[in-house]
Amino acid sequence: MGEIGGNDYNYAFMQGMSLDKTRTLVPSHRCDPMVIEHGATMIVVPGDLPLGCLPVYLVIVKSPNTKDYNDLTGCLNWLNEFLEYHNGLLRMELDRLQQLHPEAHIVYVDYYGITMRFYCSPNEFGTSSSPPPPPWPCKEHRCSRIT
């Protein structure tokens, strides 16, 4: 299966739709078990990417308020929080579906978490910056200062 909701959100945000209005587009995630009922035994469902880190969003929905951005990554916090909300609802629905169909293997692929590792720790992946980034590790897909 492909990402759920990504194109809807892209269109909404690119048209200047508000966060509150776009939030109404988040599906209730009542997944139809039709593919399982037709014999599928393995279903792989990806979550959405952290759109608040993508260059196109950083240009189109830029904010004059520096507090809207993550200190380490430069990603838009409010936009990534929206995607965390979406992905959380999706995971809850997949858990519900798995309970209804224990014979199926339903796998959630955490595109958001995987991608945030690149943004939070670029040195681990062969990308460096000058000057080196401060020691602010990611915790729970968010980057924060060590205190």
VEXBA-273882 format. One record per residue: residue number from 1; y, x, z of N, C-alpha, C, O in turn; residue in three letters. Coordinates in steps of 0.001 Angstrom, whole numbers, plus 500000, padded with zeros to 6 digits. Last residue first. Layout:
<sites>
    i     n_v     n_u     n_w    ca_v    ca_u    ca_w     c_v     c_u     c_w     o_v     o_u     o_w   aa
  NUM       Y       X       Z       Y       X       Z       Y       X       Z       Y       X       Z  ALA
...
</sites>
This chain:
<sites>
    i     n_v     n_u     n_w    ca_v    ca_u    ca_w     c_v     c_u     c_w     o_v     o_u     o_w   aa
  147  518314  520349  528432  519211  520408  529609  518551  521174  530728  519139  521334  531797  THR
  146  518448  520568  525005  517647  520931  526182  518617  521022  527342  519638  521702  527245  ILE
  145  519549  517785  523009  519774  519083  523651  518761  519303  524770  518284  518356  525396  ARG
  144  517468  516204  520525  518370  516182  521673  518475  517584  522260  517619  518442  522041  SER
  143  516337  514079  518013  516683  515437  518406  517666  515356  519564  518581  514532  519565  CYS
  142  513540  511957  517847  514980  512103  517999  515239  513542  518426  514425  514140  519130  ARG
  141  510812  511550  517926  511494  511424  516636  513011  511476  516758  513704  511063  515828  HIS
  140  510191  512308  520592  510069  510916  520158  510875  510654  518896  511557  509633  518805  GLU
  139  512262  514986  520317  511410  514270  521262  511390  512827  520798  512436  512201  520630  LYS
  138  513050  518118  518965  512848  516680  518760  511924  516146  519843  510941  516781  520223  CYS
  137  515260  520518  520580  514001  520053  520010  513977  518535  519804  514767  517790  520383  PRO
  136  517636  522607  520096  517597  521181  520427  516345  520583  519825  516361  520176  518664  TRP
  135  518974  525397  520104  517628  524990  520532  517593  523546  521021  517529  523295  522225  PRO
  134  521015  525354  517064  520816  525511  518505  519442  525005  518920  518807  524262  518172  PRO
  133  520238  527027  513938  520512  525819  514712  520294  526068  516202  519471  526907  516569  PRO
  132  521899  530069  512922  520690  529330  513279  521033  528095  514100  521996  528101  514867  PRO
  131  524879  529646  510805  524092  530276  511868  522851  529450  512206  522755  528281  511831  PRO
  130  522455  529196  508451  523280  530236  509040  524565  529587  509528  525291  529016  508713  SER
  129  519039  528140  508406  520462  527897  508182  521232  529024  508834  520696  529732  509687  SER
  128  515909  527973  506673  516770  528425  507761  518207  528107  507406  518538  527840  506251  SER
  127  512697  526920  506138  514097  526700  505781  514934  527174  506947  514679  526801  508092  THR
  126  510059  527006  506903  510544  527996  505968  511975  527802  505501  512413  528462  504558  GLY
  125  509450  525229  508874  508984  524916  507525  509594  525828  506472  509646  525479  505292  PHE
  124  510638  525886  511199  509175  525804  511203  508614  525643  509797  507432  525895  509563  GLU
  123  513314  525562  510633  512769  526921  510658  511246  526932  510652  510631  527877  510158  ASN
  122  513869  522825  510963  513729  523379  509610  513112  524773  509589  512449  525132  508616  PRO
  121  513436  520605  512931  512955  521987  513071  512787  522640  511712  511666  522982  511336  SER
  120  514537  518155  512199  514760  518674  513550  514382  520147  513699  514966  520854  514520  CYS
  119  513743  517695  509566  515168  517693  509898  515442  518343  511251  516464  519006  511427  TYR
  118  510951  517826  509816  511660  518737  508904  513135  518841  509275  513706  519932  509297  PHE
  117  510465  515736  511591  510097  517103  511977  510810  518120  511101  511231  519168  511590  ARG
  116  511164  513504  510122  512097  513970  511151  511745  515368  511649  512627  516109  512083  MET
  115  508855  513152  508564  510086  513611  507929  511070  514151  508963  511741  515152  508711  THR
  114  507062  512196  510497  506762  513413  509741  508043  514001  509159  508282  515205  509253  ILE
  113  508340  509834  511353  508102  510940  512274  507839  512254  511573  508329  513303  511994  GLY
  112  508339  508348  508881  509559  508611  509649  509368  509847  510540  510156  510790  510476  TYR
  111  505694  508092  508095  506620  508846  507249  507867  509250  508029  508387  510353  507860  TYR
  110  502978  507616  509475  504308  507724  510072  505226  508617  509239  505507  509754  509619  ASP
  109  500771  505310  508433  501239  506661  508119  502705  506741  508540  503556  506020  508020  VAL
  108  498148  503550  509862  499600  503615  509729  499986  505067  509469  499570  505959  510208  TYR
  107  495228  502086  508760  495864  503349  509114  497367  503251  508854  497794  502908  507752  VAL
  106  492506  500255  509515  493908  500115  509141  494648  501327  509672  494690  501567  510879  ILE
  105  489444  499468  508617  490153  500639  509126  491586  500547  508612  491845  500738  507424  HIS
  104  487660  496512  509624  488526  497246  508696  489145  498456  509400  489338  498457  510616  ALA
  103  486416  495272  511689  485564  495901  510674  486369  496734  509678  485808  497570  508969  GLU
  102  488295  493951  513195  487822  495264  513669  486931  495990  512662  486721  497198  512778  PRO
  101  490577  491992  512688  489591  492500  511726  489103  493883  512137  489455  494879  511504  HIS
  100  492261  491458  514787  491640  490321  514102  490506  490750  513184  489584  489977  512925  LEU
   99  493103  494031  515400  492344  493274  516402  491625  492086  515769  490511  491747  516168  GLN
   98  494528  494626  513078  493331  495405  513402  492463  494678  514426  491235  494702  514335  GLN
   97  496664  492862  513318  495722  492688  512222  494419  493440  512489  493336  492951  512166  LEU
   96  497950  494021  515510  497455  492641  515592  496386  492397  514531  495342  491805  514805  ARG
   95  498631  496498  514416  497754  496443  515595  497133  495053  515737  495948  494919  516044  ASP
   94  500378  495634  512439  499136  496296  512046  498140  496323  513197  496936  496187  512979  LEU
   93  502439  494630  514051  501683  493727  513185  500375  494355  512739  499357  493666  512668  GLU
   92  503344  496980  515266  502830  495881  516095  501984  494921  515258  500936  494457  515707  MET
   91  504230  498394  513014  503082  498891  513794  502486  497804  514681  501267  497718  514831  ARG
   90  506417  496801  512254  505286  496983  511348  504052  497443  512122  502954  496933  511902  LEU
   89  508126  497138  514424  507580  495808  514124  506359  495911  513223  505379  495190  513411  LEU
   88  508634  499903  514109  508016  499385  515334  507401  498011  515124  506291  497744  515586  GLY
   87  509939  500010  511657  508623  500626  511786  507899  500152  513039  506675  500015  513031  ASN
   86  512370  498639  512358  511485  498152  511294  510063  498689  511486  509100  497923  511480  HIS
   85  513333  500419  514346  513085  499002  514648  512098  498424  513633  511109  497794  514010  TYR
   84  513661  502708  512837  512727  502745  513966  512353  501320  514374  511200  501045  514706  GLU
   83  515673  501813  511136  514344  502076  510579  513290  502195  511674  512137  501819  511459  LEU
   82  517767  501622  513019  517344  500437  512270  515935  500633  511705  515101  499731  511784  PHE
   81  518020  504280  513717  517571  503327  514738  517100  502028  514087  516144  501408  514552  GLU
   80  519051  505284  511325  517703  505667  511729  517163  504751  512823  515964  504472  512851  ASN
   79  521560  504086  511455  520672  503765  510346  519233  504151  510681  518300  503418  510352  LEU
   78  522692  505171  513731  522500  503722  513657  521535  503344  512541  520775  502385  512674  TRP
   77  522793  508015  513142  521962  507456  514210  521672  505977  514020  520519  505560  514134  ASN
   76  522629  509829  510290  523303  508660  510857  522384  507991  511875  521329  507465  511520  LEU
   75  522156  513374  510782  521705  512063  510310  522511  510947  510984  523006  511107  512100  CYS
   74  522602  515854  511737  523665  515274  510930  523300  513912  510380  524054  513344  509590  GLY
   73  520849  517170  513438  520429  516889  512067  521559  516434  511166  521485  516609  509949  THR
   72  522264  517575  515890  521472  518624  515247  521259  518363  513765  521468  519249  512936  LEU
   71  523734  515226  516540  524328  516560  516675  523573  517648  515919  524194  518553  515362  ASP
   70  523791  512416  514464  522996  513233  515368  523563  514649  515369  523841  515206  514307  ASN
   69  526690  510330  514255  525774  511304  513679  525030  512066  514764  525567  512328  515841  TYR
   68  528567  508826  515472  527578  508102  514679  526501  509021  514122  525506  508548  513574  ASP
   67  530408  510510  516526  529344  510051  517434  528284  509231  516703  527216  508968  517256  LYS
   66  532337  510818  514592  531300  511857  514696  530163  511451  515630  529064  511996  515532  THR
   65  533536  508426  512559  533198  508636  513968  532050  509640  514079  530919  509337  513698  ASN
   64  533761  507856  509925  534732  508809  510461  534437  509176  511921  535018  510120  512455  PRO
   63  530739  507751  508031  531540  507224  509129  532548  508278  509591  532223  509464  509641  SER
   62  529159  506778  504949  529704  507771  505875  530628  507097  506894  531206  506039  506648  LYS
   61  527526  505552  503099  527859  504847  504338  528397  505794  505400  528128  505636  506591  VAL
   60  527405  507473  500969  527838  506087  500733  528248  505365  502008  529235  504629  501998  ILE
   59  526580  509940  502081  527781  509849  501255  528299  508410  501195  529496  508169  501353  VAL
   58  524298  509398  503477  525347  510150  504165  526657  510115  503394  527729  510246  503985  LEU
   57  522780  508230  501485  523325  507397  502558  524453  508107  503297  525439  507484  503692  TYR
   56  522163  510485  499948  522857  509354  499331  523472  508439  500389  524576  507929  500197  VAL
   55  520746  512199  501750  522099  512510  501285  522848  511329  500685  524053  511193  500897  PRO
   54  519088  510766  504535  519111  510983  503088  520537  511186  502597  521439  510438  502976  LEU
   53  519094  510062  507140  519119  511500  506841  519242  511782  505351  519476  512923  504953  CYS
   52  518793  507365  507366  520028  507944  507881  520147  509439  507650  521190  510028  507934  GLY
   51  516185  506783  506636  517233  506682  505623  518537  507321  506065  519313  507776  505226  LEU
   50  513344  507995  507365  514624  507953  508078  515787  507961  507080  516306  509021  506729  PRO
   49  510967  505768  505657  511601  507061  505917  512878  506912  506748  513436  505817  506826  LEU
   48  508593  503367  506906  509736  503771  506095  510308  505106  506567  510145  505504  507721  ASP
   47  504995  503756  506973  506265  503280  507507  507384  503757  506600  507140  504475  505630  GLY
   46  502187  502897  504911  503216  503837  505364  504405  503116  505987  504769  502013  505579  PRO
   45  498908  502081  505345  500234  501475  505278  501269  502477  505780  501236  502867  506947  VAL
   44  495761  501752  504060  496729  502739  504505  498118  502155  504271  498466  501781  503151  VAL
   43  492668  500435  504730  494019  500092  504293  494966  501117  504907  494973  501324  506121  ILE
   42  489359  499959  504040  490333  500969  504437  491683  500584  503849  491828  500427  502636  MET
   41  487962  497837  503106  487562  498343  504420  488510  499419  504928  488481  499762  506109  THR
   40  488190  494856  501281  488785  496159  501586  488372  496596  502985  488427  495811  503932  ALA
   39  487182  492270  500780  486277  493400  500903  486892  494758  501188  486156  495736  501326  GLY
   38  488812  490124  500882  488215  490408  499583  487399  491698  499596  486970  492170  498543  HIS
   37  489801  490245  503426  488883  489142  503126  488206  489325  501767  487146  488749  501522  GLU
   36  491547  492348  503051  490379  492538  503925  489332  491476  503608  488138  491765  503530  ILE
   35  493449  491171  501437  492713  492335  500924  491472  492617  501761  490458  493076  501235  VAL
   34  494392  489045  503129  493666  488765  501890  492872  489969  501399  491725  489809  500980  MET
   33  495860  488926  505471  494607  489698  505478  493779  489527  504209  492586  489833  504209  PRO
   32  499239  489409  505367  498188  488544  504857  496903  489365  504788  496865  490394  504113  ASP
   31  501280  490084  508130  500504  490592  506999  499401  489610  506643  498725  489060  507512  CYS
   30  504143  489410  509117  502886  488683  509209  502090  489058  507972  502209  488435  506917  ARG
   29  506675  490599  509332  505454  491408  509250  504202  490621  509582  503305  491124  510258  HIS
   28  509055  489521  509119  508372  489235  510381  507058  489996  510452  506407  490036  511496  SER
   27  511198  491968  507577  510163  490931  507550  509547  490724  508926  509525  491622  509769  PRO
   26  514584  492208  507665  513371  492815  508218  512301  491735  508275  512473  490712  508938  VAL
   25  516841  490886  506961  515876  491139  505894  514568  491729  506417  513564  491752  505705  LEU
   24  518487  490899  509118  517815  489625  508817  516782  489788  507700  515935  488914  507513  THR
   23  519627  493393  508970  518566  493192  509968  517807  491888  509708  516626  491779  510037  ARG
   22  521709  492964  507252  520522  493634  506737  519348  493452  507689  518200  493366  507253  THR
   21  523557  491819  509016  523049  491023  507895  521760  491639  507353  520819  490915  507028  LYS
   20  523995  494018  510731  523501  492741  511256  522894  491880  510159  521836  491279  510349  ASP
   19  525005  495937  508934  523739  496178  509616  523156  494871  510136  521956  494632  510001  LEU
   18  526362  494498  505887  526447  494959  507275  525051  495165  507858  524059  494643  507350  SER
   17  526297  495729  502558  525910  494699  503520  525926  495284  504931  525544  496436  505135  MET
   16  526885  497397  500447  527849  497306  501537  527532  496225  502560  528399  495844  503346  GLY
   15  525010  497857  498610  525966  496800  498273  526998  496604  499377  527881  495753  499266  GLN
   14  523434  499671  499891  524217  500159  498754  525255  499130  498301  526258  499485  497682  MET
   13  522190  498001  501743  523157  498995  502214  524026  499521  501066  525214  499783  501253  PHE
   12  520568  496409  499974  521535  495821  500908  522604  496832  501328  523797  496534  501268  ALA
   11  518972  498296  498617  519878  497413  497881  520970  496869  498804  522150  496870  498452  TYR
   10  517581  499445  500790  518398  500258  499895  519423  499390  499177  520608  499722  499139  ASN
    9  516228  497231  501787  517264  497872  502602  518177  498731  501742  519392  498749  501936  TYR
    8  514490  496698  499656  515409  495662  500150  516554  496289  500928  517714  495920  500746  ASP
    7  513067  499091  499499  513935  498695  498395  514936  497625  498820  516091  497644  498395  ASN
    6  511696  499039  502077  512604  500103  501661  513570  499702  500555  514771  499948  500665  GLY
    5  509787  497055  502618  511183  496857  503000  512162  497867  502466  513358  497584  502404  GLY
    4  507068  499130  502889  507483  497733  502985  508944  497701  503411  509301  498258  504449  ILE
    3  505538  501468  500719  506478  501183  501803  506909  499719  501739  507089  499156  500659  GLU
    2  502312  500392  499459  503558  501150  499438  504431  500787  500630  504096  499915  501432  GLY
    1  498826  500850  500000  500000  500000  500000  501238  500896  500000  501198  502025  500489  MET
</sites>
